[in-house]
């Protein structure tokens, strides 16, 4: 998961893996370090949402 460096310990103590990148994709989870990284991870996240099948009525 991507997060700010000061939260690395908190993430790792809970079993997560800290990655210092603007976009981290782990199966269905998309994360970035801060809102400054929105331009990096919002695009792939929206693309994934477009691939979700719509329920039939």
C-alpha positions in Angstrom: 0.0 0.0 0.0 1.2 3.5 -0.7 1.1 6.0 2.2 3.2 8.8 3.5 6.5 7.8 5.1 5.5 8.8 8.6 2.7 6.1 8.5 5.0 3.3 7.4 5.3 1.8 10.9 1.5 1.9 11.4 0.9 0.2 8.1 3.6 -2.5 8.6 2.5 -3.2 12.2 -1.0 -4.1 10.8 0.5 -6.5 8.3 0.7 -4.2 5.3 3.6 -3.7 3.0 4.8 -0.1 2.6 5.5 1.1 -0.9 6.8 4.6 -1.6 5.2 5.0 -5.1 2.5 7.4 -6.4 0.3 4.5 -7.4 0.0 1.0 -5.9 -2.5 -1.5 -7.2 -3.1 -4.7 -5.2 -5.9 -6.7 -6.7 -8.9 -4.5 -6.1 -7.2 -1.9 -3.9 -5.8 1.3 -5.4 -3.7 3.7 -3.2 -1.5 6.7 -3.4 0.6 8.5 -0.8 -1.4 11.8 -0.7 -3.9 13.7 -2.7 -0.9 14.9 -4.8 -0.8 11.4 -6.3 -4.5 11.6 -7.5 -3.3 12.0 -11.1 -1.4 8.8 -10.9 -4.0 6.4 -9.4 -7.4 7.8 -10.3 -7.0 6.9 -14.0 -6.3 3.2 -13.4 -9.0 3.1 -10.7 -11.6 4.6 -13.1 -10.5 2.1 -15.9 -11.1 -0.7 -13.4 -14.5 0.6 -12.6 -15.4 0.7 -16.3 -14.7 -3.0 -16.5 -17.1 -4.0 -13.7 -20.2 -5.6 -15.3 -23.4 -3.7 -14.7 -26.2 -5.7 -13.0 -29.1 -6.6 -15.3 -32.6 -5.4 -14.2 
